């Protein structure tokens, strides 16, 4: 049995970014950029107005005040999308709307709130500084300059920025195909009636949601009863179609736990089995594939719902992030004060579900109720995992602890 730190190190050593592919903007969300984004044009493309107002020359409005407005003649109006070819001469003003081009003779734009428009004239009630309310050409990006580095996750603003520069598509790391193989003869689909001894299949839905939340679109679910041939059939199919195969349940030492045996029979190379971790001791990691080719990763997760989700979050998720091209696979950690004492047996690192809150600039963390590996209630309320070190048997109220924030959205 190895430590959590050793397990994570082994997993990341066997994980690597997948190949690159060019995706249309509508398919990029959640992926990671595989190449830097360069400016295809200057941004802004031209001098334009930041407000609705009136373009003026500073010399004309030196005496402008709320009780002493300056009267200027209107040359015309420039709207967004217009060429902006009007010429401004002393004693005149141009009405310019937000985003519209600013002619080179205009030295500043006075907000319309400080102006009073009359027929063919405008009264200016306020003095402004040279260049005020004018967005200058190229002030954000020069053509050819770096806009975004590779490795950045594609979010809605990233898509907007790509579109701003005219990109219809862009290069991203390929997202892994994931296959979940849920084992258990007792499992029934939600919505169907339960017979004695049966339970609803929560792992299929929870783990698929955890995969999809990462921006991974291709996640197939296979189901197998606790029978060797059924397990073999489904794992064989999963290995053929996916980059990452995640059997859930059947990975321990029970009489009907066939997953590890079947994985060996299929040629999966075992890198570790069992981690000094709670929940999640019987977690498994291996790889499969021909020599010299990219190998597929196999994670065997315990069947208890909390164990499955916690081991996914702490061990599988970092590997998927690395495969997706994320430069960061570590989890967001903080230090917090424990609000209540905790006890356990030494020998395993324990992830205690908790709720971290910020008070007076400092974090405190409170364990949730329901810490057993089958109790999803506590995990559903938690926003973090409290690290209870392997060698420790007790943690005191007020003691500082390391906390990993859970990286999926909370309700």
C-alpha positions as CSV (number, residue, x, y, z in Angstrom):
1,X,0.0,0.0,0.0
2,X,1.5,3.3,-1.1
3,X,0.8,6.9,0.1
4,X,-1.5,9.3,-1.6
5,X,1.5,11.5,-2.6
6,X,3.2,8.5,-4.2
7,X,0.0,7.5,-6.0
8,X,-0.5,11.0,-7.5
9,X,3.2,11.1,-8.6
10,X,2.9,7.8,-10.4
11,X,-0.4,8.9,-12.1
12,X,1.0,12.2,-13.4
13,X,4.2,10.5,-14.6
14,X,2.0,8.3,-16.9
15,X,-0.2,11.2,-18.0
16,X,0.6,13.5,-20.9
17,X,-1.3,16.0,-23.1
18,X,-3.1,14.4,-26.1
19,X,-2.7,15.6,-29.6
20,X,-3.9,18.9,-31.0
21,X,-6.9,19.6,-33.1
22,X,-8.4,22.7,-34.6
23,X,-11.9,23.3,-33.3
24,X,-14.6,25.8,-34.3
25,X,-15.5,28.4,-31.7
26,X,-18.7,26.8,-30.8
27,X,-16.8,23.6,-29.9
28,X,-13.9,25.1,-28.0
29,X,-15.5,25.8,-24.6
30,X,-13.8,23.9,-21.8
31,X,-10.7,22.9,-23.9
32,X,-7.2,24.2,-23.4
33,X,-5.4,26.3,-26.0
34,X,-2.6,24.3,-27.7
35,X,-1.0,27.4,-29.3
36,X,-0.6,31.0,-28.4
37,X,-3.1,33.5,-29.8
38,X,-1.6,36.4,-31.8
39,X,-3.4,39.6,-32.6
40,X,-4.5,39.5,-36.3
41,X,-5.2,43.3,-36.2
42,X,-4.8,46.2,-33.9
43,X,-7.3,46.5,-31.0
44,X,-9.0,48.9,-31.0
45,X,-8.9,48.9,-34.8
46,X,-9.3,52.7,-34.9
47,X,-9.7,55.6,-32.5
48,X,-13.3,55.4,-31.2
49,X,-15.5,57.0,-28.6
50,X,-15.9,55.4,-25.2
51,X,-19.2,57.3,-24.6
52,X,-22.1,58.9,-26.4
53,X,-21.1,62.6,-26.6
54,X,-19.6,65.4,-28.7
55,X,-16.2,65.5,-30.2
56,X,-14.5,68.9,-29.7
57,X,-11.2,70.7,-29.8
58,X,-9.8,71.6,-26.4
59,X,-9.2,75.3,-27.4
60,X,-12.9,75.8,-28.0
61,X,-14.0,74.7,-24.5
62,X,-11.5,76.3,-22.2
63,X,-14.1,78.5,-20.6
64,X,-16.8,75.8,-20.4
65,X,-18.6,75.5,-17.0
66,X,-22.0,74.5,-15.7
67,X,-23.1,78.1,-15.4
68,X,-21.1,79.3,-18.5
69,X,-21.7,76.8,-21.4
70,X,-19.8,77.2,-24.6
71,X,-21.9,77.1,-27.8
72,X,-20.5,75.2,-30.8
73,X,-22.0,74.5,-34.2
74,X,-22.7,70.9,-35.1
75,X,-21.0,69.4,-38.1
76,X,-22.9,66.2,-38.1
77,X,-23.2,62.7,-36.4
78,X,-21.0,59.7,-36.5
79,X,-22.6,56.4,-35.5
80,X,-21.0,53.0,-34.9
81,X,-20.2,51.4,-38.3
82,X,-19.8,54.8,-40.0
83,X,-16.5,55.6,-41.7
84,X,-16.1,58.7,-39.6
85,X,-14.8,61.0,-42.4
86,X,-16.2,64.2,-41.0
87,X,-13.7,67.1,-40.5
88,X,-13.7,69.2,-37.4
89,X,-12.7,72.8,-37.4
90,X,-12.5,75.4,-34.6
91,X,-15.9,76.5,-33.3
92,X,-17.6,73.3,-34.2
93,X,-18.4,69.9,-32.6
94,X,-19.3,66.5,-34.0
95,X,-21.9,64.2,-32.3
96,X,-20.2,60.8,-31.8
97,X,-21.9,57.7,-30.4
98,X,-20.2,55.0,-28.4
99,X,-17.9,52.8,-30.5
100,X,-18.0,55.2,-33.5
101,X,-14.8,56.3,-35.2
102,X,-13.2,59.5,-33.9
103,X,-11.8,61.8,-36.6
104,X,-8.2,62.8,-36.2
105,X,-9.1,66.5,-35.7
106,X,-11.2,65.6,-32.6
107,X,-9.1,66.1,-29.4
108,X,-11.6,64.9,-26.8
109,X,-15.2,63.7,-26.4
110,X,-17.5,65.4,-23.9
111,X,-20.2,63.1,-22.5
112,X,-23.7,64.0,-23.6
113,X,-24.7,64.3,-19.9
114,X,-22.6,67.5,-19.8
115,X,-24.0,68.9,-23.1
116,X,-27.2,70.4,-24.3
117,X,-28.1,69.7,-27.9
118,X,-30.0,72.3,-29.8
119,X,-30.9,72.6,-33.4
120,X,-27.6,72.5,-35.3
121,X,-25.8,73.5,-32.1
122,X,-24.6,72.1,-28.8
123,X,-23.9,73.8,-25.4
124,X,-20.9,72.4,-23.7
125,X,-21.1,72.7,-19.9
126,X,-17.8,71.0,-18.8
127,X,-14.1,71.2,-19.7
128,X,-12.4,67.9,-20.4
129,X,-8.8,66.8,-20.7
130,X,-7.0,66.2,-24.0
131,X,-7.9,62.7,-25.2
132,X,-10.7,62.1,-22.7
133,X,-13.2,59.5,-23.6
134,X,-11.2,58.4,-26.7
135,X,-10.1,54.8,-27.1
136,X,-6.9,54.9,-29.1
137,X,-6.1,52.6,-31.9
138,X,-3.9,49.7,-30.8
139,X,-3.9,50.7,-27.1
140,X,-4.8,47.1,-26.0
141,X,-3.1,45.0,-28.7
142,X,-0.8,45.7,-31.6
143,X,-1.0,43.5,-34.7
144,X,1.1,40.4,-34.2
145,X,1.4,40.8,-30.4
146,X,0.7,38.0,-27.9
147,X,-3.0,37.9,-26.9
148,X,-3.2,34.6,-25.0
149,X,-0.6,32.0,-24.1
150,X,-1.0,28.4,-24.8
151,X,-2.4,26.3,-21.9
152,X,-5.2,28.7,-21.1
153,X,-8.6,27.1,-20.6
154,X,-11.2,28.3,-23.0
155,X,-13.9,30.3,-21.2
156,X,-16.7,32.5,-22.7
157,X,-14.4,35.6,-22.6
158,X,-11.6,33.6,-24.4
159,X,-14.1,32.7,-27.1
160,X,-15.2,36.3,-27.3
161,X,-11.6,37.4,-27.7
162,X,-10.9,34.9,-30.4
163,X,-14.0,36.1,-32.3
164,X,-12.9,39.7,-31.8
165,X,-9.8,38.9,-33.8
166,X,-11.7,37.1,-36.5
167,X,-10.8,33.5,-35.6
168,X,-13.5,31.1,-36.7
169,X,-11.6,28.2,-35.1
170,X,-8.4,27.6,-33.1
171,X,-6.0,24.9,-32.0
172,X,-6.7,23.1,-28.7
173,X,-5.5,20.0,-27.0
174,X,-7.8,17.0,-27.7
175,X,-10.0,16.2,-24.8
176,X,-9.8,12.6,-23.6
177,X,-12.5,10.1,-24.3
178,X,-13.7,8.6,-21.0
179,X,-15.5,5.3,-20.3
180,X,-17.1,4.6,-17.0
181,X,-17.7,0.9,-16.3
182,X,-20.1,0.7,-13.4
183,X,-20.3,-2.7,-11.8
184,X,-22.8,-4.1,-9.4
185,X,-25.7,-6.6,-9.6
186,X,-27.6,-4.6,-7.0
187,X,-27.8,-1.4,-9.2
188,X,-31.0,-0.2,-10.7
189,X,-31.6,2.9,-12.9
190,X,-33.3,5.8,-11.1
191,X,-37.0,5.9,-11.8
192,X,-37.5,2.1,-11.8
193,X,-39.0,0.2,-8.8
194,X,-36.6,-1.3,-6.3
195,X,-36.7,-4.9,-5.3
196,X,-35.3,-6.1,-1.9
197,X,-31.5,-5.7,-1.8
198,X,-31.4,-3.3,-4.7
199,X,-30.2,0.3,-4.8
200,X,-30.2,3.1,-7.4
201,X,-27.2,3.6,-9.5
202,X,-25.9,7.0,-8.4
203,X,-22.3,6.5,-9.4
204,X,-23.0,6.5,-13.1
205,X,-24.7,9.9,-12.9
206,X,-22.4,11.5,-10.4
207,X,-19.2,10.5,-12.1
208,X,-20.4,11.3,-15.6
209,X,-21.3,14.8,-14.3
210,X,-17.8,15.2,-12.7
211,X,-16.2,14.3,-16.1
212,X,-18.5,16.6,-18.1
213,X,-18.0,19.5,-15.6
214,X,-14.3,19.5,-16.7
215,X,-15.3,20.2,-20.3
216,X,-14.9,16.6,-21.4
217,X,-17.8,15.9,-23.8
218,X,-17.2,12.2,-24.7
219,X,-18.1,10.2,-21.7
220,X,-19.7,6.8,-22.2
221,X,-21.2,4.6,-19.4
222,X,-21.1,0.8,-19.5
223,X,-22.8,-1.3,-16.8
224,X,-21.9,-4.8,-15.7
225,X,-23.3,-7.2,-13.2
226,X,-20.9,-8.8,-10.7
227,X,-20.1,-11.6,-13.1
228,X,-16.6,-12.3,-14.6
229,X,-17.8,-12.5,-18.2
230,X,-20.0,-9.5,-18.0
231,X,-17.2,-7.5,-16.5
232,X,-14.7,-8.7,-19.1
233,X,-17.1,-7.8,-22.0
234,X,-17.7,-4.3,-20.8
235,X,-14.1,-3.5,-19.9
236,X,-12.9,-4.9,-23.3
237,X,-15.3,-2.5,-25.1
238,X,-14.3,0.4,-22.9
239,X,-10.6,-0.1,-23.5
240,X,-11.2,-0.1,-27.3
241,X,-13.1,3.2,-27.4
242,X,-11.7,5.4,-24.6
243,X,-8.4,7.1,-23.6
244,X,-9.3,6.7,-19.9
245,X,-11.3,3.8,-18.5
246,X,-12.7,4.0,-15.1
247,X,-14.3,0.9,-13.7
248,X,-16.2,1.6,-10.5
249,X,-16.8,-1.1,-7.9
250,X,-15.6,-4.7,-7.9
251,X,-12.0,-3.6,-7.3
252,X,-11.5,-4.9,-3.8
253,X,-11.1,-8.5,-2.5
254,X,-14.7,-9.7,-2.3
255,X,-15.8,-13.0,-3.8
256,X,-17.5,-11.2,-6.7
257,X,-14.9,-8.5,-7.2
258,X,-13.6,-9.4,-10.7
259,X,-12.3,-6.0,-12.0
260,X,-8.6,-6.4,-11.1
261,X,-8.5,-10.0,-12.3
262,X,-10.1,-9.1,-15.6
263,X,-7.9,-6.1,-16.1
264,X,-4.8,-8.4,-15.8
265,X,-6.3,-10.9,-18.2
266,X,-6.8,-8.0,-20.7
267,X,-3.2,-7.1,-20.5
268,X,-3.5,-4.0,-18.4
269,X,-0.2,-3.2,-16.6
270,X,-0.8,-2.5,-12.9
271,X,1.1,0.5,-11.5
272,X,-0.5,0.4,-8.0
273,X,-3.4,-1.1,-6.1
274,X,-4.4,0.2,-2.7
275,X,-3.5,3.6,-1.3
276,X,-3.2,4.6,2.3
277,X,-6.2,6.7,1.9
278,X,-9.7,7.1,3.4
279,X,-12.1,7.0,1.7
280,X,-10.7,5.1,-1.2
281,X,-8.2,2.5,0.0
282,X,-8.7,-0.1,-2.8
283,X,-8.2,2.4,-5.6
284,X,-6.3,1.0,-8.6
285,X,-4.2,2.5,-11.4
286,X,-2.8,0.9,-14.6
287,X,-2.1,1.4,-18.2
288,X,-3.0,-0.5,-21.4
289,X,-1.6,-0.5,-24.9
290,X,1.0,-1.7,-27.3
291,X,4.7,-0.8,-26.7
292,X,5.7,2.4,-28.4
293,X,2.2,3.8,-28.6
294,X,0.3,6.1,-26.3
295,X,-1.1,4.0,-23.5
296,X,-4.6,4.3,-22.2
297,X,-5.0,5.0,-18.5
298,X,-7.2,2.8,-16.2
299,X,-8.5,3.9,-12.8
300,X,-10.3,1.4,-10.6
301,X,-12.5,3.3,-8.1
302,X,-14.3,1.9,-5.1
303,X,-18.0,1.4,-5.4
304,X,-19.1,3.4,-2.4
305,X,-20.4,6.8,-3.8
306,X,-18.3,9.1,-1.6
307,X,-15.1,6.9,-2.2
308,X,-15.7,7.0,-5.9
309,X,-16.2,10.8,-6.1
310,X,-13.3,11.6,-3.7
311,X,-10.8,9.4,-5.4
312,X,-12.0,10.8,-8.8
313,X,-11.4,14.3,-7.6
314,X,-8.1,13.7,-5.9
315,X,-6.5,11.2,-8.3
316,X,-8.3,11.0,-11.6
317,X,-9.1,14.6,-12.2
318,X,-5.4,15.8,-12.1
319,X,-4.6,13.2,-14.8
320,X,-7.4,14.3,-17.0
321,X,-6.3,17.9,-16.6
322,X,-2.8,17.0,-17.7
323,X,-4.1,15.1,-20.7
324,X,-6.3,18.1,-21.7
325,X,-3.2,20.3,-21.7
326,X,-3.7,22.2,-18.5
327,X,-0.4,23.6,-17.2
328,X,-1.8,23.2,-13.6
329,X,-3.0,19.9,-12.2
330,X,-2.6,20.8,-8.5
331,X,-5.7,21.4,-6.4
332,X,-6.5,24.7,-4.8
333,X,-5.2,24.6,-1.2
334,X,-5.6,26.9,1.8
335,X,-4.8,26.8,5.5
336,X,-7.8,27.0,7.8
337,X,-8.6,26.7,11.5
338,X,-10.6,23.6,12.5
339,X,-13.8,24.4,14.3
340,X,-14.2,21.0,16.0
341,X,-11.7,18.2,17.1
342,X,-11.2,15.2,14.9
343,X,-10.0,11.7,15.6
344,X,-9.0,8.6,13.5
345,X,-6.6,5.7,13.5
346,X,-3.1,6.3,12.3
347,X,-1.9,4.7,9.1
348,X,-4.1,6.4,6.4
349,X,-4.5,9.9,5.1
350,X,-8.1,10.8,5.5
351,X,-10.1,13.3,3.4
352,X,-12.7,14.8,5.7
353,X,-15.5,16.5,4.0
354,X,-15.9,20.1,5.2
355,X,-17.3,23.6,4.7
356,X,-14.7,26.4,4.6
357,X,-15.7,30.0,5.2
358,X,-13.8,33.2,5.4
359,X,-14.3,35.3,8.5
360,X,-12.3,38.5,9.3
361,X,-9.8,37.6,6.6
362,X,-9.1,34.1,7.9
363,X,-10.5,30.7,6.8
364,X,-12.2,28.4,9.2
365,X,-13.4,24.9,8.3
366,X,-16.2,22.8,9.8
367,X,-16.6,19.0,9.0
368,X,-19.9,18.1,7.6
369,X,-22.2,15.5,9.1
370,X,-22.1,12.0,7.6
371,X,-18.5,11.1,6.9
372,X,-18.9,7.4,6.0
373,X,-18.0,6.4,2.5
374,X,-21.6,5.7,1.5
375,X,-23.0,9.0,2.9
376,X,-23.3,11.4,-0.1
377,X,-25.2,14.0,2.1
378,X,-22.0,15.3,3.7
379,X,-20.2,15.5,0.4
380,X,-23.0,17.2,-1.4
381,X,-22.9,20.0,1.2
382,X,-19.1,20.3,1.3
383,X,-17.0,22.8,-0.5
384,X,-13.6,21.3,0.5
385,X,-11.7,18.3,1.8
386,X,-9.8,18.6,5.1
387,X,-6.4,16.8,5.0
388,X,-6.1,14.6,8.1
389,X,-2.5,13.4,7.8
390,X,-1.6,9.7,7.7
391,X,0.4,9.6,10.9
392,X,-1.9,11.8,13.0
393,X,-4.6,10.3,15.3
394,X,-6.2,13.6,16.5
395,X,-6.6,17.2,15.4
396,X,-7.6,19.8,18.0
397,X,-10.2,22.5,17.8
398,X,-8.5,25.7,16.5
399,X,-5.7,23.8,14.9
400,X,-4.5,24.8,11.5
401,X,-5.2,22.2,8.8
402,X,-4.6,22.0,5.0
403,X,-7.8,22.1,2.9
404,X,-8.3,21.2,-0.7
405,X,-11.2,23.1,-2.3
406,X,-13.5,20.9,-4.3
407,X,-13.3,21.9,-8.0
408,X,-16.9,21.2,-9.1
409,X,-19.6,23.8,-9.0
410,X,-21.7,23.9,-5.8
411,X,-25.5,24.3,-5.7
